[in-house]
Amino acid sequence: MASTSLATLPSQLASPVRLRRRAALSSASRPHFLLHRATKGGSPCRLAVTCNAQAVAPTSFAQGTPVRPTSILVVGATGTLGRQVVSRALDEGYDVRCLVRSRPAPADFLRDWGATVVNADLSKPETIPATLVGIHAVIDCATGRPEEPIRTVDWEGKVALIQCAKAMGIQKYVFYSIHNCDKHPEVPLMEIKYCTEKFIQDSGLDYIIIRLCGFMQGLIGQYAVPILEEKSVWGTDAPTRIAYMDTQDVARLTFIAMRNEKANKKLMTFAGPRAWTTQEVITLCERLAGQDANVTTVPVAVLRFTRQLTRCFQWTNDVADRLAFSEVLSSDTVFSAPMNETYQLLGVDGNDILSLEKYLQDYFTNILKKLKDLKAQSKQTDIFF
């Protein structure tokens, strides 16, 4: 088991200048994408992605404090998935450290739960090494904010984190990716996820890569709340099907996989019990809410045109990148995968995975009860003159 102390960090990590030089986008040392046109039988095929990066040399550390196997670092701990990972880890007795960026609203809830919070920023590589001291495993839930360039955190920051993890002897690296990311090199976010997968696999780290299809939690703000508030619900005319999964189930399966040696260096997909179209989700919400939705449909052709238009201006490139991802989600694609082999590998009963029907039923039952109670309280406090 690796043991580290801050005093024994190698010079290339201990020096912020050296670290920035290793992780920054310079043509001499940075990991980079090589796009080449693959050929088969003389005919051109789709663009293929190859990752090329300088490897981090193995580092021998002086004897330090032994690292407990229960010590984990959760990156992106304040996000939809990250907070469920933290909660599950604490429930299972792990010593949880959370890497979070400095923010106007501090992540006090993580401290209240019992986690340790450290401030660092993946876009500032010199802040990363200290967060890894005394850590056995890293669970990477992080992704860039909508206002940031996609590559800043999701590529440059992740490469710096992975290199630091390798140099400091981290025993396991868990990375969350996107299902079918290898099939859409034209979408920057998916291309980056796939390239990060390859970078981890080539790093020499023990890893688990988990591709995800979609979160049930995201449907609350997207469909459930607007329907209850009689606001517009946005959808597309495409028959995309997504197998949504509860983030609590994702977190639970993650820790089962981390304890299972058979899952080491595996790439697996977590998918919900059934794949749903947008219209099927809206219909389900309407039935459970007991009211019709005001649906505004955006044709996929409009998304394509908007993406092409925003590509014309340098300052809208990031908008175009995100629209490219939206276009894939709105195409004739199925974001799902068979789970039988995964359940068998992890020793999990598929019947224990929460279905979308049950998740939304519980939500609407609870929220409608609260609304009914608030209405009753309002009537009791009415004053008549």
Disulfide bonds with the S-S distance in Angstrom:
Cys51-Cys195 2.04
